[in-house]
Amino acid sequence: MAIHKVIEVLSQSDESWEDAAQLAVKDASKTVKGIKSIYISHLQGDVEKGKIVRYRVNAKITFEVKD
């Protein structure tokens, strides 16, 4: 039986929410091995002069724990 853990990661991008999610996985994979999935629980953004200038995600990243 495999054991999985979930961590919550906050990530930000100047491009898009999708890019923020990609960055969350990229940054987490530097220290976490065996990432299996990502669940985006919240989307946020900063608005300046009527335009979204920063995109943020709260991501739950699931990875497999090896014995």
N, C-alpha and C positions, 0 to 999 in steps of 0.2 A: 504494500500500500504506500502510495506517495503522500508526502506531507507538503502542504503549500502554506506559505506565509503571505500576508498582504501588508504593504507599506503605503503610506499616503505621501504623495509628492506634490509640491506646488511648483508650477513652472510658468514662465512668462516669455512672450515673443512680441516683436514689433510687426510681425507679418500676419499671423492668423492663429485661430484656436488650434487648428490642425498642427501647425508648426510648433506651438507650445506643447502639445501632446507628444510630438516626435522628440522634442528636446527633453521632456520628462523621462522618456524611455532611454534616450541616449545618455543622459546624465546618470540615471539610476544604474545603467548597465556597466558603468565604470567600477562600481563596487559590489553590485548584486549580479550573481550568475543565475542562469536558468529561468529568466523572465518568460512567463507564459501568456500573460494577458494584461490589458489595461482597461480600467473602467473610469470614465470621466464623470465625476459627481457634481461638479459646478463649473460654470463658465462665467468669467468676469471680464470687464474691459474698462479702460480709461478713455474718456472722451475729451478732446480738446477742439474747440472751434467747430463743433458739429461733426467731428470725424473720430472714429476709434483709432487710437494711437498705440495702445498696448493691449494685448490679449493674454488673459491668465486662465489656467485650468487647475483644478484640484483633481489629481489623478490617483486612483488606487491601483497599484501595480502588484500583480500576483506572480510569485516565483516558487519554484520547487526547491525544497530543502533536501539535500542529499545526506544519507546516513554516513 
